[in-house]
Amino acid sequence: MEERSKQILSDYKVSITNPRILVLEALLEIKSPITVDELQSKLKNKVAKSTLYRVLNDLKKIDILNEFTSPENTVVVELVLEGDQHHHHLFCSDCGEIIDVELSKNFEDLLDKEIKKIEKKFNFIIQDHRVEMFGQCTDQCENCKK
């Protein structure tokens, strides 16, 4: 996985450093949204927290990292590489799980039309959008059974 991390950094013309490689490797392995604290734990303190935040900012600058806030006001990050599908999130208020969901193309097309109307009405350029849904997992959720 280290080679993939190096290639990603190289493709985006970002200097290849050990902390960047470690963070990218962790995010590539996780493949889902994760809180910064969970990421720090996953890295087993191989990267100082201040360095982790710098690396995450670097990844945001090159548009391969989404950052959003959970309902508990916790910062959540997610690696988004070229070719990844645009998606949204479900938040479980019981166990804290964040689930990636893709909406139908039809719904996304309707949403895009509404976004264009809003841009025109407010003379505003919308660069991204998110649909976040909040609720509880079913009794089948492994996290909620714990």
C-alpha positions, 0 to 999 in steps of 0.5 A: 500500500505504501507504493499506492500512497507514494503514487497518489502524492506524486500524481498530485505533485505533493512532496512524499513524506513519511507522515503523509504516507502513513496517513494515506495508508491508513485512510486507504485501508479504512475505506470509510469515514473516520473521526480524527481521533479514531484515525490517530488511534489507528496510526498508533501514535506514529504521527503526532496529532499536530502533524496529523492535522497538517497532513489532513489539511494538505490532503484537503488542499489537493481535493482528495479528502472530505471533512465533515462534522458528525451530529456530535460535532466530531470532525470526520474525514474520508479519502475521496480519490478520482473515480470514487462515486459521489455519495452521502451519509447515514448517521446512527445516533445509537452507535455512531456508525457512519454509513456511505450511501449512493442516491439514485442518478434521478435524485442527484439530477433533480438535486443538481437542477435545484442547486442551479436554481439556487445559484442563479437566485442568490448569485452564488457558486455552489461547489459541493453538496451533501445529504446527511440522514440521521437515525438509528441502526436496526437491531441487526447492527453489530455496533449497537449489540455491544 
